[in-house]
Amino acid sequence: MIRLETEEIYLRALEPEDLEFIYLIENDLSLWEVSNTQTPYSRFLIRQYLENAYQDIYEAKQLRLVICDKKTSEVVGLIDLFDFDPKNSRAGIGIVIQNTDQRHLGIGTQALKLMIKYAKEHLHLHQLYANIATDNIASIKLFSKFDFQEIGVKKSWTKVGNEYKDEIMYQLILK
């Protein structure tokens, strides 16, 4: 049995009571750049999403887990596998810690370590990839810590306001 927990955090499946947290994340303009969001999400749409969250990764082609503080059970972030491709044994991976005060405390490191282990040992994936804006230094450091390798730069990839930003593609071959 794989345990998705450390001494400080645990990962769990989405629950209906996560509606408000997801609503805050999905409608946080400062996060739209990393999630490629263009428009706000209603509570109705998020409720529908949560009602279908029971689908496993093979049906939905994605897996979103909630990052919780082990001491308080407070929801602090989300970690996703997306673009799941079982034929080629790969998926994209992304993480968000909602409260800026809780960033740089090692939560993302612990969550990413757990998800990499899950992807390798339970899903038997061959590789994970992440797309990170060149100015997202914290994410670059986080993924580099786990030996994600830069494999290319997509020039002028993401429009933010009136400018275009480059995006780096990182890849981790799971051994």
Rosetta blueprint (number, residue, H / E / L):
1 M L
2 I L
3 R L
4 L L
5 E E
6 T L
7 E L
8 E L
9 I E
10 Y E
11 L E
12 R E
13 A E
14 L L
15 E L
16 P H
17 E H
18 D H
19 L H
20 E H
21 F H
22 I H
23 Y H
24 L H
25 I H
26 E H
27 N L
28 D L
29 L H
30 S H
31 L H
32 W H
33 E H
34 V H
35 S H
36 N L
37 T L
38 Q L
39 T L
40 P L
41 Y L
42 S L
43 R H
44 F H
45 L H
46 I H
47 R H
48 Q H
49 Y H
50 L H
51 E H
52 N L
53 A L
54 Y L
55 Q L
56 D L
57 I H
58 Y H
59 E H
60 A H
61 K L
62 Q L
63 L E
64 R E
65 L E
66 V E
67 I E
68 C E
69 D E
70 K L
71 K L
72 T L
73 S L
74 E L
75 V E
76 V E
77 G E
78 L E
79 I E
80 D E
81 L E
82 F E
83 D E
84 F E
85 D E
86 P L
87 K L
88 N L
89 S L
90 R E
91 A E
92 G E
93 I E
94 G E
95 I E
96 V E
97 I E
98 Q L
99 N L
100 T H
101 D H
102 Q H
103 R L
104 H L
105 L L
106 G L
107 I H
108 G H
109 T H
110 Q H
111 A H
112 L H
113 K H
114 L H
115 M H
116 I H
117 K H
118 Y H
119 A H
120 K H
121 E H
122 H L
123 L L
124 H L
125 L L
126 H L
127 Q E
128 L E
129 Y E
130 A E
131 N E
132 I E
133 A E
134 T L
135 D L
136 N L
137 I H
138 A H
139 S H
140 I H
141 K H
142 L H
143 F H
144 S H
145 K H
146 F L
147 D L
148 F L
149 Q E
150 E E
151 I E
152 G E
153 V E
154 K E
155 K E
156 S E
157 W E
158 T E
159 K E
160 V E
161 G L
162 N L
163 E E
164 Y E
165 K E
166 D E
167 E E
168 I E
169 M E
170 Y E
171 Q E
172 L E
173 I E
174 L L
175 K L
